[in-house]
Each structure stands twice: as structure tokens, then as C-alpha cells.
Amino acid sequence: MKVLVIGGAGYIGSHVVKEMMKAGHNVTVFDNLSSGLRCNLFPENNFIYGNILIERDLDQAFSLGFDAFVHLAAFKAAGESMVAPEKYSINNITGTLNIMNAAVKHNCKIMIFSSSAATFGEPQYLPMDENHPQKPMNYYGFTKLKIEEFMDWYEQLKGLKFAALRYFNAAGYDPEGKIRGLERDPQNLLPRVMEAALGQRELKIFGTDYDTRDGTCIRDYVHVTDLARAHVMSLNYISKNNKSLKLNLGTEKGTSVKEIIDASRKITGKAIPAEEAPRRDGDPACLYTTSKLAKELLGWEPKYSDVDTLVKTTWEVYKN
């Protein structure tokens, strides 16, 4: 199939492109390189430099004729979204509507969307499943939830089939070492631990008095290659069954902040000092999902999401 990957030069996007190529799809990347990197592009793909806020750019891209598209071009810093909601409204909501309008205009009727666990908000039960109430605690999560609602309407009115893939905590790097572009100003734990291992930042543990096995927050870390595989499997499912999907993607078990840091110390051989700091507002003690539905519908199971593989693949990129 001909697939347009919007945001395909980014961290998750480049891994999705690699898995799409591996599955035999003809991939074109569309990116404005604001956070994506040229070094994440593969020579085998066409590349379109474009902006999702410029309707003409999208119209020209979709006019090339695609069977499906993947949308990974949203801003994703939850904290920033609470102080700059207008930035997230324009990019995440207006930008997505521009994409969907261009797609349906040019009869591209399959959308794979990177949604988020942030659509759920505070966990009301664990593990969280697809039926968990969606009450976002930050504006970023709200934008992702609104996009899920837009997709429901566009399916009903325009026949656009979709997969809303709700990632939990994306981590790790390509196990084959072909993707090596570092995220700019990473907000997630593991890249920050790697930077601390290299002496590039001070590491803080926000809260050590939670009701968890070691007092630190527990999150569901899922390897980016496993997420990328789910995009390919979702595309295959929709093209075969002509049905839309909303799926949670995680490992079904949580890993604590201290466990990530301890594994990083062991694998890097670095001391990685970490300062204990007060809790942050809005950080639940535990957050993890069941991926039973993804297994049932797609046959998806994480292959690379054990803690050691997450840390090793990330360290391979950071140490070089």
C-alpha cells in the first residue's frame, strides 16, 4: 500500500516508517522538521517538506494518491499544554482537521492516529482498558480525545476508517541501531536518565513516598518498535476488515522510576546521581494498561519492552 507518514522524521515516526517498509509498504514522509530530524529519514522513502497548518502543503501531498496515512505530528508536552493551550489548539486540533480534510478530499480513507493514555486522566481502576472513562487531566490529553471524537464523526460522515492507538510511555530505540536521532529537549524519564549518565543534566525523582513497591511512580513503558509494529498491524486489520479500532498499547505491567534508574546504572556502568524531590501535581502513583484487545484483534504483543532492552537500546544511541 502507499502510505503517507506525517511526522515520519520524528522519534516515533521514524520507527513507524521502518516497520512499514519492512512490511513492504511504499512510504512517503511528510514533515516540517520542527522536531523531526533529517538523520531519521531513510533514503528509500520520498520526503515532502511541509506543514500541517498550511492547507496547500497537505493538498499537494495527498494529491499524489495514498491508500492510508499515519498522523504523528502533534505536540506532546503535557506540562507545556497547560500554559500554552493556544499552541496545542492550533497545531493538534486545527492541524489534524487540515490533515483529515485533505485526506477525504483525495479519497485516502484509512487513518492511523497516535493517540495517548493522556486521554484517560487519573486511573479509576488498574489495569486501564479501552472502556476506562476518558477525563484528561491536561490540555494535551484533551486535544487527543477531541481528535478521537472527530475521527468517529468522519467515519460516520465520510467513511474514514481509523485506528486510535493510545500509547502509554514510549521508550527505547531501534534494536538494529539504524535510527539514531535524539529527541530535542526530551520530557520522558529514560532520555533524561541517559543525559544524567553523560553528565548533561541533574536528575530528580519527583516523589518517593507513593504507595508503590519502592515509593516512586510506576508507569507502563512500551518499546517504540513495539508501538511501530502495532501501526503496521492496525493498517493490515483495517484494510482486511474495513473496521475502525481504538486500542491501548502497553506491557500490562508497570516499572517504577527507581527500577528504571537502577537498570540504567547497571547497563551504563555510570553512577547516575538522582536527587529526591517533592511530588509533582497531577502525577498518579500507578498507570498501566491491559493490551488484551490489541492481542485479540491484531495478535500484537510487546517483544522488546522488557526494562533491560529499553535501557540498552537507548544507551546505545546516547553513548555515541
Protein Blocks (a to p, Z undefined) as FASTA:
>chain_A
ZZddehilmmklmmmmmmmmmnopacddddehlmbcfklpcfkbccddddfklmklmmmm
mmnopabdcdfkbcfbfklmmmmmmlmmmmmmmmmmmmmmmmmmnopabdcddddfklnm
pafbdcddfklccddfbfklmmmmmmmmmmmmmmmmnopacdddddfbdedjdfklpacc
dcehifbfklmmmmmmnopaccddehjabccfkopacdddddfklmmmmmmmmmmmmmmn
opacdddddehpacdfklmmmmmmmmnopakiaddddddehiafbdcddfklmmmmnopa
cfklcfklmmmmmmmmmmZZ
